[in-house]
Amino acid sequence: MRARDVMSRPVISVDTATTVREATTVLTEHGFAAVPVVDERDHVVGIFSESDALRADTAGDRRLPVTSAMTAPVEVVAPTAEVETVAERMLALRLRCVPVVEDGLLVGVVSRRDLLRALVRDDDVIKANLCRLLDDYAGSRRHWTVAVTGGEVLVSGEFADHAERSVVAALARTVAGVSAVELVPAPLSIGWDD
């Protein structure tokens, strides 16, 4: 699994002109442990954490720019970074979150909570999420059963046509944790005359 599979997006950030007070408000309103600080080109220049906010408040620096209180340089990862590597770096450096950067631009954030969510992406969660999507799509006329083993999804039942099979397969592939999708039509029932 890669950083892009678990990262939060769209990402909320603050810019270098933001005050410490405004950045602290962003943290508290969104329940974040930290928020990336970006320049005018959306390049990450630092990170502003709860600890930074508390230090700035204690020093009476709430009206200063966030750049005066942020942590820099900041640790960043690519979207293709392995989740295990990201987790190891976060633990080793005691980071609450890591910005995800592609071609120099901020595209997401991996937090400890994101990593924990990835740990509980077991088959039951995948099945529940897929069933919810299928119910939204088909409503009361859903004629499929779903089985998930090791992230591999098996959807069986009656499909109206090839287009519906394609939609169901596409919906299944959007669920986090799905590694493969197989669609199986319901067996034909044969009636016997006496």
Secondary structure by P-SEA (a helix, b strand, c coil): cccccccccccccccccccaaaaaaaaaaacccbbbbbcccccccbbbcaaaaaaaaaaccccccccccccccbbbbcccccaaaaaaaaaaacccbbbbbccccccccccaaaaaaaaaccaaaaaaaaaaaaaaaccccccbbbbbcccbbbbbcccccaaaaaaaaaaaaacccccbbbbbcccbbbbbcc
